[in-house]
Amino acid sequence: MLKVFATDVVISKGFDGAPALKFSETGESVRFRFGKKVYDTHAENNTRWVNMTVKAFGPVCERIKKMKLKEGSFVNLTGRLDEDSWVDQNTNETKSMMVIILDEIEYAGGGGKPKDSQQASSGQEQAQSGAAPGSAQQTGGQQIPENFTGFEPFGGSSFFDEN
C-alpha cells in the first residue's frame, strides 16, 4: 500500500444534503470526503479541486467523534491508499475507486494572528471578562486552556512540542 499525507485539507459537504461524516450503525467506522485546491495550468483560473474518500476504523474513528469534525473543518491526515470495489445495483457492473484508510488525523493550524498578537488579545479579553491570567478561556461553550495550540499528539511526542 502507498502512504498518503494530506495537509490543510477541508472536510467536504455530504452528497445531496447528507451529513459530511457517515458513521456506521455500530459507530466503529466512519466515511467522509475531503477536498484540496491544487494548482493546474490546464484548469480554469489555474486551479481545481482534488477530492478523496476517507475511511476510519476503531480508535481513529473514536478520535474523529471527539474532534467533532464537520463540513468545512480543516485537517491534516495520514493514511494508506487502498481500493474499494462494489457491484452497482442498477447496472450489475463491478466498480472501484481509490480510498484512504486513515491512520492519524489532527486539526490543521491555518492562519490566525501572530503569537504575540494572540497573547496581547488574550490578555485584553481576560481583563474584560475578569478572568485571571493563566486560566482557561470559554469559547463557544468549550473551555480552552491558555497553552492550547490546536495540535494533540497521537502518542509519543508531537513535532510541534518545543524541546
Secondary structure, DSSP 8 states (H G I E B T S, - for coil): -EEEEEEEEEE---GGG--SSEE-TTSSEEEEEEEEEEE-TTSGGGEEEEEEEEEEEHHHHHHHHHHT--TT-EEEEEEEEEEEEEE-TTT--EEEEEEEEEEEEEE-------HHHHHHHHHHHHHHHT--TTS-EEETTEEE-TT--S---SSS--TTS--
